[in-house]
Amino acid sequence: MDELTEVERKVSHEREAPKSSSRPTASAATHELDMLMADLSDFKLPPQAQVSKPPPPPQEEGPYARPHKEPRIKSQISNLDSMIGSLQSNMNRQGIDTSSKGTCAACDKPIFGKVINAMKRVWHPEHFTCSQCDTELGNITFYEHNNTPYCEKDYHELFAPRCAYCNGPI
């Protein structure tokens, strides 16, 4: 719940911040959306074990059962969805397209900001990384082996033929 309040506080603070002009530029609004999406991607709901669940109802003899009350987590999710929905509608009113550009191949979350198209999939730039050393591959040469991305150094180290004399990659 504290994380949800923190996100709400950040969003309301960003809305109240004085702007140099009456209408923010598209790049500033896009940056703001990217920052919010980054904050939301770090948002974690409490583990199920920590959520207080109501005790199971006593078993009754009749053919009908009593409905269970859902844990409070549902209201937190709907509140978060409501915040994202209102942010998207506000940005649409300012002429900024907030439609998803696809789903990230690494994290399965929608992509709203910058996108990397590689290996017939779409990625968040921070998630398109070398599978060996986690170097971001968005702006450098990368290699693919068995549908897995590698930076140039790791690819040659792992898959290049070896010199018979020094055993280094050729």
LINQUI-V809324 format. One record per residue. N is the residue number from 1. SS is DSSP state (H for helix, E for strand, L for the rest). PHI is phi in radians with two decimals (NA if undefined). NEAR is the number of other ideal C-beta (glycine too) atoms within 10 Angstrom. Layout:
N,SS,PHI,NEAR / N,SS,PHI,NEAR
This chain:
1,L,NA,11 / 2,H,-1.12,6 / 3,H,-1.14,15 / 4,H,-1.13,16 / 5,H,-1.13,9 / 6,H,-1.11,12 / 7,H,-1.12,19 / 8,H,-1.06,13 / 9,H,-1.12,10 / 10,H,-1.12,13 / 11,H,-1.13,18 / 12,H,-1.19,10 / 13,H,-1.11,9 / 14,H,-1.18,12 / 15,H,-1.24,11 / 16,H,-1.46,7 / 17,L,-1.07,8 / 18,L,-1.14,4 / 19,L,-1.94,10 / 20,L,-1.26,7 / 21,L,-2.28,7 / 22,L,-1.24,5 / 23,L,-2.30,10 / 24,L,-1.18,16 / 25,L,-1.28,13 / 26,H,-1.08,13 / 27,H,-1.19,9 / 28,H,-1.18,14 / 29,H,-1.18,17 / 30,H,-1.13,18 / 31,H,-1.06,13 / 32,H,-1.09,18 / 33,H,-1.14,18 / 34,H,-1.04,14 / 35,H,-1.12,13 / 36,H,-1.14,19 / 37,H,-1.12,18 / 38,H,-1.12,12 / 39,H,-1.10,14 / 40,H,-1.22,15 / 41,H,-1.22,14 / 42,L,-1.49,8 / 43,L,-1.19,12 / 44,L,-2.16,7 / 45,L,-1.44,14 / 46,L,-1.11,14 / 47,L,-1.04,7 / 48,H,-1.03,9 / 49,H,-1.16,6 / 50,H,-1.51,7 / 51,L,-1.36,12 / 52,L,-1.30,7 / 53,L,-1.76,12 / 54,L,-1.20,9 / 55,L,-1.13,6 / 56,L,-1.09,7 / 57,L,-1.20,11 / 58,L,-1.13,6 / 59,L,-1.22,6 / 60,L,-1.88,9 / 61,L,-1.34,4 / 62,L,-1.28,5 / 63,L,-1.33,5 / 64,L,-1.83,6 / 65,L,-1.92,9 / 66,L,-1.42,8 / 67,L,-1.28,7 / 68,L,-1.53,11 / 69,L,-1.41,10 / 70,L,-1.29,10 / 71,L,-1.09,14 / 72,L,-1.16,12 / 73,H,-1.02,12 / 74,H,-1.05,10 / 75,H,-1.20,12 / 76,H,-1.14,17 / 77,H,-1.14,11 / 78,H,-1.17,10 / 79,H,-1.15,13 / 80,H,-1.13,17 / 81,H,-1.05,10 / 82,H,-1.13,10 / 83,H,-1.10,16 / 84,H,-1.13,17 / 85,H,-1.07,10 / 86,H,-1.21,11 / 87,H,-1.10,19 / 88,H,-1.11,16 / 89,H,-1.18,10 / 90,H,-1.11,13 / 91,H,-1.23,20 / 92,H,-1.10,12 / 93,H,-1.11,8 / 94,L,-1.52,12 / 95,L,1.51,9 / 96,L,-1.85,18 / 97,L,-1.32,11 / 98,L,-1.97,17 / 99,L,-1.28,8 / 100,L,-1.17,11 / 101,L,-1.66,15 / 102,L,2.33,13 / 103,E,-1.98,14 / 104,L,-1.08,21 / 105,L,-1.19,18 / 106,L,-1.55,14 / 107,L,-1.96,13 / 108,L,1.08,7 / 109,L,-1.89,14 / 110,E,-1.15,14 / 111,L,-1.86,20 / 112,L,-1.97,20 / 113,L,-1.76,14 / 114,L,-1.16,13 / 115,L,-2.40,17 / 116,E,-1.96,21 / 117,E,-1.80,11 / 118,E,-2.68,15 / 119,L,0.98,14 / 120,L,1.07,7 / 121,E,-2.45,14 / 122,E,-2.00,20 / 123,E,-2.45,24 / 124,L,-1.19,25 / 125,L,-0.96,16 / 126,L,-1.32,15 / 127,L,-1.77,18 / 128,L,-1.52,22 / 129,E,-2.24,19 / 130,L,-1.12,20 / 131,L,-1.28,15 / 132,L,-1.67,15 / 133,L,-2.01,11 / 134,L,1.14,9 / 135,L,-1.24,15 / 136,E,-1.15,15 / 137,L,-1.86,22 / 138,L,-1.03,16 / 139,L,-2.08,8 / 140,L,-2.24,10 / 141,L,-1.18,8 / 142,E,-2.30,20 / 143,E,-2.17,18 / 144,E,-2.09,11 / 145,E,-2.45,12 / 146,L,0.92,7 / 147,L,1.07,8 / 148,E,-2.22,12 / 149,E,-1.44,22 / 150,E,-2.39,23 / 151,E,-1.27,21 / 152,H,-1.04,14 / 153,H,-1.05,14 / 154,H,-1.19,18 / 155,H,-1.06,21 / 156,H,-1.16,15 / 157,H,-1.14,14 / 158,H,-1.55,13 / 159,H,-2.11,12 / 160,L,-1.32,12 / 161,L,-1.08,8 / 162,E,-1.83,10 / 163,L,-1.24,10 / 164,L,-1.18,7 / 165,L,-1.47,6 / 166,L,-1.84,8 / 167,L,1.14,7 / 168,L,-1.48,10 / 169,E,-1.18,14 / 170,L,-1.62,9
